[in-house]
Amino acid sequence: MQVNCNFTNKSKVFYTVSKEDEYLFQGKRKRLVEILKTKGIKDPRVLAAIEKIPRHLFFDTSTARPALLDHAYSDKALPIGAGQTISQPYTVAFQTEKLDIKQGEKVLEIGTGCGYQTAVLLEAGAKVYSIERQKTLFDRTKLFLPYIGYNGAKLIYGDGYKGLPQFAPFDKVIVTAGAPYIPNDLLAQLKIGGLMIIPIGEGDVQEMVLLKKVSETNFDKKTLGSFRFVPLLQNKSGG
């Protein structure tokens, strides 16, 4: 997949960088990949996606250049507006790797946000259906992803707890915000044999849970450690 980083008439809407800075960012992406390897990420498709995707372009245009140079490829979550964050690269890589996505699989993403995780899923070969409840983020991301070359995702403004029954069943489900419980609607929309990865917990720290659907009523469950996410909220928000 080709990523278009040549910004022209929308330069006031999305971030632009000089060719010199783009070379700097390429080096920073390579260093980020090496950091992720030391933390246990092994899937070559995931690592290639992290190295390719221009994470610096996903930030708000109000971000000053020094801050962008310092933080765009740091391995930490950062604010993106509407009370949301762009996830820590390790978390994005971890969730994607655990789903073991095969080429052409249908993946339901709960929480599009700025679209960074969506882009990683696309690079991994998924057919992505993604829901965002924050209208501000949804409106920006539905323009931004195609603008940098990611046209393959179906983006929906809606309530993530309800999923997308009209497009079910899904091979994989990824939830990118902390949920107090596992929504039954999402379980119902997962194929038998499919995987769901979801952070569960109502506090500042959640437990990452990996579920495999073995029948319509039975699931194998694994807990994969502690992570930090913004909360998964119900209902659509116009803000």
C-alpha positions as a printed NumPy array, in Angstrom:
array([[  0.   ,   0.   ,   0.   ],
       [  1.41 ,   3.377,  -1.021],
       [  1.287,   6.196,   1.517],
       [  0.827,   9.673,   0.073],
       [  2.657,  12.279,   2.127],
       [  2.457,  15.066,  -0.479],
       [  0.039,  17.568,   1.043],
       [ -1.219,  20.447,  -1.073],
       [ -4.674,  21.987,  -0.865],
       [ -5.468,  20.489,   2.535],
       [ -2.28 ,  21.662,   4.208],
       [ -4.229,  23.798,   6.659],
       [ -6.328,  20.8  ,   7.723],
       [ -3.636,  18.125,   8.059],
       [ -0.018,  18.239,   9.157],
       [  2.708,  18.963,   6.6  ],
       [  6.44 ,  18.368,   6.975],
       [  9.503,  19.282,   4.959],
       [ 11.505,  16.663,   3.046],
       [ 14.309,  17.126,   5.556],
       [ 11.996,  16.381,   8.471],
       [ 10.539,  13.404,   6.612],
       [ 14.027,  11.87 ,   6.477],
       [ 14.343,  12.441,  10.212],
       [ 11.018,  10.743,  10.815],
       [ 12.032,   7.739,   8.722],
       [ 14.996,   7.248,  11.012],
       [ 12.805,   7.649,  14.086],
       [ 10.406,   4.988,  12.769],
       [ 13.292,   2.55 ,  12.339],
       [ 14.414,   3.197,  15.908],
       [ 10.847,   2.701,  17.156],
       [ 10.709,  -0.686,  15.428],
       [ 13.92 ,  -1.707,  17.194],
       [ 12.389,  -0.679,  20.535],
       [  9.286,  -2.764,  19.829],
       [ 11.449,  -5.77 ,  18.995],
       [ 13.15 ,  -5.503,  22.385],
       [  9.676,  -5.525,  23.981],
       [  8.766,  -8.782,  22.289],
       [  6.978,  -7.811,  19.062],
       [  7.962, -10.338,  16.384],
       [  5.347, -10.318,  13.598],
       [  7.187,  -8.977,  10.522],
       [  3.964,  -7.541,   9.037],
       [  3.268,  -5.558,  12.196],
       [  6.832,  -4.273,  12.413],
       [  6.796,  -3.343,   8.718],
       [  3.55 ,  -1.413,   9.235],
       [  4.992,   0.544,  12.171],
       [  8.082,   1.366,  10.122],
       [  6.021,   2.514,   7.131],
       [  3.088,   4.484,   8.553],
       [  3.814,   8.228,   9.077],
       [  2.591,   8.51 ,  12.672],
       [  3.622,  12.177,  12.833],
       [  0.854,  13.068,  10.354],
       [ -1.868,  11.781,  12.704],
       [ -1.366,  14.645,  15.147],
       [ -3.38 ,  17.842,  15.315],
       [ -1.971,  20.728,  13.275],
       [ -1.61 ,  22.769,  16.464],
       [  1.266,  20.489,  17.54 ],
       [  4.492,  22.477,  17.439],
       [  7.36 ,  21.112,  15.33 ],
       [  9.744,  20.543,  18.289],
       [  7.068,  18.538,  20.113],
       [  6.338,  16.536,  16.978],
       [ 10.026,  15.749,  16.474],
       [ 10.388,  14.717,  20.121],
       [  7.212,  12.705,  20.622],
       [  5.683,  11.431,  17.362],
       [  7.752,   8.246,  17.476],
       [  8.155,   7.872,  21.217],
       [  6.637,   4.677,  22.554],
       [  3.836,   6.32 ,  24.5  ],
       [  0.22 ,   7.358,  24.101],
       [ -0.374,  11.025,  23.26 ],
       [ -3.487,  13.276,  23.213],
       [ -5.241,  13.832,  19.868],
       [ -8.288,  15.876,  20.943],
       [-11.874,  15.115,  21.998],
       [-10.494,  13.588,  25.198],
       [ -8.862,  10.767,  23.2  ],
       [ -5.293,   9.579,  22.624],
       [ -3.262,   8.011,  19.852],
       [ -2.338,   4.676,  21.395],
       [  1.157,   3.733,  22.449],
       [  2.88 ,   2.052,  19.472],
       [  3.668,  -1.008,  21.587],
       [ -0.016,  -1.394,  22.464],
       [ -1.033,  -1.062,  18.803],
       [  1.565,  -3.628,  17.775],
       [  0.69 ,  -5.977,  20.658],
       [ -3.038,  -6.048,  19.946],
       [ -2.494,  -6.471,  16.205],
       [  0.04 ,  -9.267,  16.672],
       [ -2.206, -11.201,  19.069],
       [ -5.039, -11.185,  16.502],
       [ -2.794, -13.021,  13.999],
       [ -4.589, -11.419,  11.054],
       [ -4.677, -13.31 ,   7.774],
       [ -4.905, -11.565,   4.392],
       [ -8.484, -10.557,   3.616],
       [ -9.965, -11.271,   7.044],
       [-12.83 ,  -9.058,   8.197],
       [-11.828,  -7.121,  11.312],
       [-14.174,  -5.017,  13.426],
       [-12.365,  -2.155,  15.164],
       [-14.097,  -0.443,  18.073],
       [-12.715,   3.085,  18.437],
       [-11.287,   4.497,  15.195],
       [ -9.814,   7.55 ,  16.902],
       [ -7.253,   9.214,  14.647],
       [ -6.983,   6.095,  12.484],
       [ -3.452,   4.959,  13.36 ],
       [ -4.527,   1.507,  14.519],
       [ -6.818,   1.31 ,  11.488],
       [ -3.844,   1.917,   9.185],
       [ -1.824,  -0.814,  10.923],
       [ -4.706,  -3.27 ,  10.461],
       [ -4.917,  -2.385,   6.768],
       [ -1.181,  -2.878,   6.33 ],
       [ -1.568,  -6.297,   8.014],
       [ -3.996,  -7.277,   5.252],
       [ -7.334,  -6.883,   7.037],
       [-10.637,  -5.699,   5.602],
       [-11.415,  -3.146,   8.31 ],
       [-14.819,  -2.027,   9.587],
       [-14.272,   0.65 ,  12.22 ],
       [-16.634,   2.527,  14.562],
       [-16.014,   5.92 ,  16.199],
       [-18.484,   7.58 ,  18.569],
       [-16.787,  11.009,  18.709],
       [-18.107,  13.028,  15.763],
       [-15.124,  15.393,  15.714],
       [-12.642,  12.544,  15.372],
       [-14.839,  10.635,  12.946],
       [-15.214,  13.6  ,  10.585],
       [-11.468,  14.224,  10.522],
       [-10.38 ,  10.605,  10.199],
       [-12.778,   9.735,   7.374],
       [-11.048,  12.459,   5.306],
       [ -7.54 ,  11.951,   6.601],
       [ -7.039,   8.217,   6.04 ],
       [ -7.924,   8.307,   2.324],
       [ -5.843,  11.453,   1.964],
       [ -2.665,   9.617,   2.986],
       [ -3.549,   6.581,   0.89 ],
       [ -5.607,   4.357,   3.189],
       [ -8.867,   3.937,   1.306],
       [ -9.758,   0.393,   2.312],
       [-11.479,   0.868,   5.668],
       [-15.232,   1.255,   6.102],
       [-15.613,   3.943,   8.768],
       [-18.865,   4.247,  10.703],
       [-20.077,   6.919,  13.129],
       [-21.828,   4.955,  15.851],
       [-21.894,   3.196,  19.219],
       [-19.073,   0.682,  19.577],
       [-20.95 ,  -1.353,  22.163],
       [-23.469,  -2.315,  19.466],
       [-20.914,  -3.291,  16.841],
       [-21.956,  -3.559,  13.198],
       [-24.443,  -6.431,  12.896],
       [-25.18 ,  -5.511,   9.269],
       [-21.61 ,  -6.51 ,   8.33 ],
       [-21.187,  -9.476,  10.701],
       [-19.8  , -12.019,  11.202],
       [-16.211, -10.88 ,  11.707],
       [-13.043, -12.962,  11.797],
       [-11.477, -10.704,  14.405],
       [-12.603,  -7.922,  16.758],
       [-10.276,  -5.34 ,  18.314],
       [-11.393,  -2.899,  20.998],
       [ -9.142,   0.124,  21.499],
       [-10.662,   1.561,  24.69 ],
       [-11.14 ,   0.181,  28.192],
       [-14.527,  -1.477,  28.633],
       [-16.172,  -2.284,  31.999],
       [-17.406,  -5.58 ,  30.519],
       [-17.377,  -7.526,  27.258],
       [-20.358,  -6.368,  25.164],
       [-22.609,  -9.285,  24.199],
       [-23.317,  -7.724,  20.811],
       [-19.629,  -7.929,  19.924],
       [-19.426, -11.566,  21.   ],
       [-22.441, -12.391,  18.836],
       [-20.834, -10.759,  15.775],
       [-17.627, -12.816,  16.043],
       [-17.286, -15.909,  13.85 ],
       [-16.856, -19.297,  15.468],
       [-13.098, -19.735,  15.585],
       [-12.62 , -15.957,  15.584],
       [-10.594, -13.869,  18.032],
       [-11.44 , -10.76 ,  20.041],
       [ -8.93 ,  -8.646,  21.938],
       [-10.314,  -6.167,  24.453],
       [ -9.02 ,  -4.272,  27.516],
       [-11.347,  -4.837,  30.486],
       [-11.546,  -2.616,  33.582],
       [-13.082,   0.602,  34.859],
       [-10.03 ,   2.167,  36.51 ],
       [ -6.883,   3.72 ,  35.101],
       [ -5.447,   0.286,  34.318],
       [ -7.182,  -2.493,  32.4  ],
       [ -6.462,  -6.171,  31.809],
       [ -5.984,  -7.16 ,  28.188],
       [ -8.226, -10.119,  27.382],
       [ -8.001, -12.388,  24.337],
       [-11.116, -14.428,  23.548],
       [-11.53 , -17.263,  21.052],
       [-15.084, -18.178,  20.08 ],
       [-15.33 , -21.984,  20.152],
       [-19.138, -22.162,  19.809],
       [-22.093, -19.793,  19.897],
       [-22.038, -19.879,  23.699],
       [-18.471, -20.875,  24.637],
       [-15.263, -18.849,  24.585],
       [-11.681, -19.582,  25.533],
       [-10.223, -16.684,  27.53 ],
       [ -6.649, -15.574,  28.154],
       [ -5.454, -12.554,  30.121],
       [ -2.391, -10.874,  28.652],
       [ -1.302,  -8.284,  31.188],
       [ -2.089,  -4.722,  32.225],
       [ -2.511,  -1.756,  29.874],
       [ -3.839,   1.806,  30.004],
       [ -6.686,   2.996,  27.753],
       [ -9.246,   5.768,  27.68 ],
       [-12.715,   4.451,  28.637],
       [-15.04 ,   2.899,  26.079],
       [-18.178,   5.036,  26.253],
       [-21.663,   4.198,  25.05 ],
       [-23.831,   6.115,  22.602],
       [-22.751,   8.56 ,  19.896],
       [-21.293,  11.943,  20.831],
       [-21.659,  15.012,  18.645],
       [-18.566,  16.623,  20.167]])
